[in-house]
Amino acid sequence: MSNITGLRSATLNDVEVIAKIHVQCWREVYGFMPREVHDMRDLSYRRNQWNCWFQERPDLEALFVLLHNDNVVGFAISKPNHDDAIDALGEFHACYILPEFRGGQAGPMAMMALALSLKENNLWPACVWAFKQNPYRRIYPMLGCRPLVYRDRSIGGANIPEIGYHINDYNALMSRLDRMRVSAEKRQIELPQKLVRQSRLVG
């Protein structure tokens, strides 16, 4: 596990790497989806998707990239909620991070940035959708997200079960995310120290 070194708003120059991360993460995390779905959502599809996003700049949407030594290793986006199935003003729409940067500060920092953007734009309470078979959705109940909606989402002709979570308490969410961030940072500091101690014992 590697740690990120920064987070910033995305720019048009980030489109290519965002598209590549999007494709890679979908194929890895959503391996339960039919191959045809992944074939349709290839690099060309994602590149066009994100180029269109920068051309349109949808109101109140926020797109961030996560950095490691100035290299983009993940991205996250929030937006107004337009889904009547769940009573929320804002949505944590997506967060995709390269495998070697998961489990550290990246996820908490990305969600904190999205939460802050939603709150500042009066898009709170918020929601987040997750496919039922997505193994990473286990984090949401730990953050205080309540599962409210269970349904199938049609993607490329396939019906994929998903769950809609509602997030009401902004302060509690930010507090939990910050504790996760601090804990991850502490682990990153302790690991090199532990390795040094072990090397001394071996020597």
C-alpha positions in Angstrom: 0.0 0.0 0.0 1.4 3.4 -1.0 0.2 6.8 0.2 -1.0 9.7 -1.8 0.9 13.0 -1.6 -1.9 15.4 -2.6 -5.3 16.1 -4.0 -6.5 18.9 -6.4 -9.2 19.8 -8.8 -9.0 18.0 -12.1 -8.1 19.7 -15.3 -8.6 18.9 -19.0 -5.0 17.6 -19.1 -6.0 14.8 -16.7 -8.6 13.3 -19.1 -6.3 10.5 -20.4 -5.2 9.2 -17.1 -8.7 9.6 -15.6 -10.1 7.5 -18.4 -7.4 4.8 -18.0 -8.0 4.6 -14.2 -11.8 4.4 -14.9 -11.4 1.5 -17.2 -8.9 -0.4 -15.1 -10.9 0.0 -11.9 -14.2 -1.0 -13.5 -12.6 -4.2 -15.0 -10.9 -5.1 -11.7 -13.6 -4.2 -9.1 -16.7 -5.0 -11.3 -15.5 -8.3 -12.7 -19.0 -9.7 -11.9 -20.4 -7.6 -14.8 -20.8 -9.2 -18.2 -17.8 -8.9 -20.5 -20.0 -7.0 -23.0 -20.5 -4.2 -20.5 -16.7 -3.7 -20.1 -16.2 -4.0 -23.9 -18.7 -1.1 -24.4 -17.0 1.0 -21.7 -13.5 0.8 -23.1 -10.8 3.5 -23.1 -12.3 5.4 -26.1 -15.7 5.5 -24.3 -14.2 6.8 -21.1 -12.0 9.3 -22.9 -15.0 10.7 -24.7 -17.1 10.7 -21.4 -14.5 12.9 -19.6 -13.8 15.2 -22.5 -17.5 15.9 -22.7 -17.5 16.6 -18.9 -14.9 19.3 -19.3 -16.7 20.8 -22.2 -20.0 21.0 -20.4 -18.7 21.7 -16.8 -22.0 20.6 -15.2 -23.2 23.0 -12.5 -22.3 22.1 -9.0 -20.3 19.0 -10.0 -16.8 18.7 -8.5 -14.0 16.5 -9.9 -10.8 15.8 -8.0 -7.7 13.8 -8.7 -5.5 12.1 -6.1 -1.7 12.4 -6.5 1.4 10.5 -5.7 4.5 12.5 -6.6 2.5 14.6 -9.1 1.2 11.4 -10.8 -2.6 10.9 -10.8 -3.5 7.7 -9.1 -7.2 8.1 -8.6 -10.2 10.4 -9.1 -13.5 11.3 -7.4 -16.6 13.2 -8.4 -19.6 14.6 -6.7 -22.8 16.0 -8.2 -26.4 17.0 -7.4 -28.7 14.1 -6.9 -31.2 13.7 -9.8 -32.5 10.3 -8.7 -36.0 10.4 -7.2 -35.6 7.0 -5.7 -33.6 8.4 -2.7 -34.3 11.6 -0.7 -31.0 13.5 -1.0 -29.7 16.7 -2.5 -26.2 15.6 -3.4 -24.5 12.5 -4.5 -21.0 10.9 -4.0 -21.0 9.8 -7.6 -17.7 8.0 -8.0 -14.3 7.3 -6.5 -11.8 5.2 -8.3 -8.3 4.6 -6.9 -5.5 2.4 -8.3 -5.1 -0.8 -6.2 -1.8 0.0 -4.7 -3.1 3.2 -3.2 -6.3 1.8 -1.6 -6.6 1.2 2.2 -4.6 4.3 3.0 -5.3 8.0 3.1 -6.6 8.1 -0.5 -10.2 7.0 0.1 -10.9 9.1 3.2 -9.3 12.2 1.7 -11.3 11.8 -1.5 -14.6 11.4 0.3 -13.8 14.4 2.6 -13.2 16.6 -0.5 -16.4 15.5 -2.0 -18.4 15.9 1.2 -17.0 19.5 1.7 -17.9 20.4 -1.9 -21.4 19.0 -1.5 -21.9 20.8 1.8 -20.6 24.2 0.5 -23.0 23.9 -2.5 -26.0 23.2 -0.3 -26.2 19.7 -1.6 -26.7 18.0 1.7 -27.9 15.4 2.8 -26.3 13.2 0.3 -26.4 9.7 -1.1 -24.0 7.1 -2.6 -24.9 4.2 -4.8 -22.9 0.9 -4.8 -23.3 -2.3 -6.7 -24.3 -5.1 -4.4 -21.3 -7.2 -5.4 -18.9 -4.4 -5.0 -16.6 -5.6 -2.1 -15.7 -2.0 -1.1 -19.2 -1.0 -0.2 -18.6 -2.6 3.2 -17.1 0.8 4.3 -20.3 2.8 3.9 -22.2 1.5 7.0 -19.0 2.1 9.0 -19.2 5.7 8.0 -22.8 6.1 9.0 -24.4 5.6 5.6 -27.8 4.0 5.8 -28.9 1.5 3.1 -32.4 2.7 1.9 -32.9 1.5 -1.7 -32.4 -1.9 -3.2 -32.9 -2.2 -6.9 -31.4 -3.4 -10.2 -29.6 -1.0 -12.5 -29.7 -1.7 -16.2 -26.2 -1.3 -17.9 -25.7 -2.4 -21.4 -28.7 -4.7 -21.2 -27.6 -6.3 -18.0 -29.5 -5.9 -14.7 -27.0 -5.3 -11.9 -28.2 -5.2 -8.3 -27.3 -2.0 -6.5 -27.9 -0.3 -3.1 -28.6 3.3 -2.4 -27.1 4.7 0.9 -28.3 7.9 2.6 -25.9 10.1 4.5 -27.5 12.7 6.8 -24.9 13.7 9.5 -22.2 15.7 7.9 -20.1 16.3 11.0 -20.2 12.6 12.0 -19.1 11.6 8.5 -16.2 14.0 8.4 -15.1 13.0 11.9 -15.1 9.3 10.9 -13.2 10.0 7.7 -10.6 12.1 9.5 -10.0 9.3 12.0 -9.5 6.9 9.1 -7.1 9.3 7.4 -5.1 9.8 10.6 -5.0 6.0 11.3 -3.7 5.4 7.7 -1.1 8.1 8.0 0.1 6.5 11.3 0.4 3.1 9.7 2.5 4.5 6.9 4.9 6.1 9.4 5.1 2.9 11.6 5.8 0.5 8.7 9.2 1.9 7.7 10.2 2.1 11.4 9.3 -1.5 11.9 11.2 -2.6 8.9 14.3 -0.7 10.1 14.1 -2.4 13.5 13.7 -5.8 11.8 16.7 -5.2 9.6 18.8 -4.3 12.7 17.8 -7.5 14.4 18.8 -9.5 11.3 22.1 -7.7 11.0 
